[in-house]
Amino acid sequence: MMRRSLALLLSLALAFPAHAVDLPDLGDVGTSDLSPAEERRIGEEIIREIRWKDAAYLDDAEVEEYVNRLGKRLAAVSNNPLQSFDFFVVKDATLNAFALPGGYIGVHSGLILASESESELASVLGHEIAHVTQRHIAQIVGKQSQAGILMLASLLVAVLAARSNTDASMAAVAAGQAGAIQSQLGYSRDFEREADRAGLQTLESAGFDVRGMPSFFERLQRSSRLYENNAPAYLRSHPLTTERIADMENRAASLRYRQVPDSADFRYVRAKLRSQTAQPAEVLKTFEDLFARSPKDEAVRYGLIRAQMRAGRLDDAEAGLKALRSSTEPSAFIETLAAELSMARRDAGAAVKTLDAAARRFPANQSLRYALADAQIIAGRAADAVVGVRQGLQTRAEDIRLWQLLSRANAQLGKLTARHRAQAEVYALQGSYPAAVEQLELARKAGDGDFYDLSAVDARLRELKIRVREERRERGLER
């Protein structure tokens, strides 16, 4: 199996103990490229590791929703609009973004902060989308070369080694990535040129300023000269040449000029991320200086309010929020900020009122609904939270945040069968099928479920027990 091959390769080529790496079972790779289904399965395994075991994953529903909205706007006009995509953010100050198998695209918070316009950020996402739609990862792995397998193995180890801070783990990751990139450099440049061209077309079709792509990459190249041998991570994984930049500039010049203003959401996301980058006093000083220079910039004021809240200056934040609301267009970001301020003052009831009104005003905003359900639970209104969460699950059945909220709400209501059933779905979505089975067995024993509840529990229990047996067979623990 591919899993054993990867572990052996890593143990020999990277001097990294195979037993220390819990690689997902990738199945067998034949002489052809990986199929889309195989790619998606690999990506699902990796993203589970990132979301549930990597402390660097940014668990911020607002930021993730924005990045997904931007990414899916681009994906919808890419050369494969039917490809499924999921975007997520990693808490890392380095400038990097990366495409995983199956349409999972990660963006470092540092890259968002380094983007001087929304079109620049969109250009990077468009480039990564092109790597997926052009099936570059599948082509590399499908070659069955040691370098191709090593590249995928290094990607997996990089994710899994994040659980450990040992020097050996980090050395193994660095060695694997460096070796894979070095051996694939010529091939990668072909892929990079193809991703540039497809990404530029996607950028133009989505209505962004196509000059954002060459300008961002040119600035990256200029800044890389200051790094000497420690170039930004994006340049190490995406080899950049003068030829590529010139090609992007020429192609952008041939397209229609379009001046595109940044969305308010882009500016709020950058301000929110910036407000979390350092100690409270330092962040507060930064935003006070910015506000002194740009008092009419709503994103700067938004960031200042967040900085004041972190520093415990709630009265100042309250005054700033009042001014912000009166001077700018309504925004889900501002209303969520207002609710957070109410929560900081231990007034969950006011937070519920704010979020309920905001959810009605911005019905497509999912992060508002998470915040509303959370505030309702804290305010002792768990029954209201259950109603809203169940409504959301009708169209978002695999939304783990909704299942977590449903479990919490039912726990507060003392509904044990419903609580354990919801928690089972949380574990199932995390890939922890034995834990999910245990929760469903607890649901059966709770004694407060009716016939329909228990029938649903039994049906789901049968499904998950099959998944557990399949997992054990894949690991060679069961025939």
C-alpha positions, 0 to 999 in steps of 0.5 A: 500500500502507498501508506507503507511505501511512504513510511519506508521512503521517509524512514530511508530518505529523511532519516525520520522514524516511520512509526512516528508518522501517522500517515493516512492510507492513500491507496495504491497509485497506478501508472496513471494520474491520481483520480479526482476521487483519490485526490479528494480523499487524500485532501480530506485526510490532510485537512482533518489533521490540519483542522483538528490537530494543528495549533496553527489552523486559524479557527475564525469563522469570520475570516474563513468565511471571507476567504471562502467567499473570495476563493469561490468567486474565483473558482466559479469562473475558473477553467473547471467551475465544477471542481469543489474547493475549500479554503482555510487560513493558517496562523503564520506570519510568513508569506505563503499559500498552498494547494492540497490534493482535492481542492483544499487551499490554505492561506497564511495570515501573513500573506493576507496582511502583505496583500496591498489590495484585494486583487493581489490576494485574489491573484494568489488564490487564482494561481492556487486554484489553477494548480488544482484545476490543472491537476498538477499534484495528481500529475506529479504523483501519478508519475510514480517517481521517487521525487513525486512520492517524496513531494506528497510524503513531505506535504503529509509529514509537514502537516503531521509533524506540526503536532511536535516541536522536536528539532528532528521533526522540523529537520525532516520536514525541511529536508523532505520539502527541499529535496522534493522541490530541488528534484522537481524544479524544472517541472515545477516551473512549467506548472507555475507558468501554466498556473500563472496564465490560467490564474490571470484569466480567472482573475480577469473573469472574476472582475478583479484588477489583473495587474494585481498578479504581476505587481504582487509577484514583482514585489515578492521578488524585490523583497526576496533580495533582502532575505538572501538565503531565507526567501519567503516560503511562497518563493521557495515553493513557487519558484519565481523568475524574471521571465514569469513576471514579464509574461504576467505583465505582458498578458495583463497589459493585453487585457482590459484595464479595470480599477477595482476598489477593495471590498470593506470585508477585505479591509476588515479581515486585514484589520482583524488579523493585524489586531491579533499579531502582537501583545495587546499594548503593542497592537494598541499603539500601532492602531492608535498611530494608524488612526491618528494618521487616518481617522476616517478609515473605517477599517483602521477604526475597526482594528483600533476598537479590537485593539482597545478590547484586547487591552481591556479599554471597553469604554473607549471601544464602546465610544469608537463603535458608536462612531463607526456605526454612524459613519460607515455602511452596515456590515456583518463584521461591525455587528459581530464586533458589537456583540463581542463587546457586549459579551466582554461586558458580560451582557449576553442578552445584548449580544443576542439582540444584536446578532439576531438583528444582524442575522436577519439583515445579512441572511447569507452570512454564516459566521453571524449564525454561529455567533448568534447560537453561541450567544444564545447558549451563553444567555441561557436560551439554548432552545432558541439555539437548537431551532436555529442550528437545526435549520442550518443543518438542513442545508449544511449537514457536514458543518462541524461548527453547527454540530458542536453548537447543537451538542452544547445547546442540548447539553444545557437543556439536559437532552442527553440523547440529542447531545450525544447524537450531535457529538457523534457527528462532530467526531465523525466529521473529525474522522474519529469513528470509534469515538463517534460510535461510543457517543451513539451508544451513550445516546442509546443508553441515555433514556430520554429519546423517543422512538424516532430519535432512537431509530435515527441513532441506530441507523447512524450507528450501523453506518459508523460501525461499518466505517470503523471495520473498514478503517481497521481492515485498511490498517491491517488490524482486521481481515 
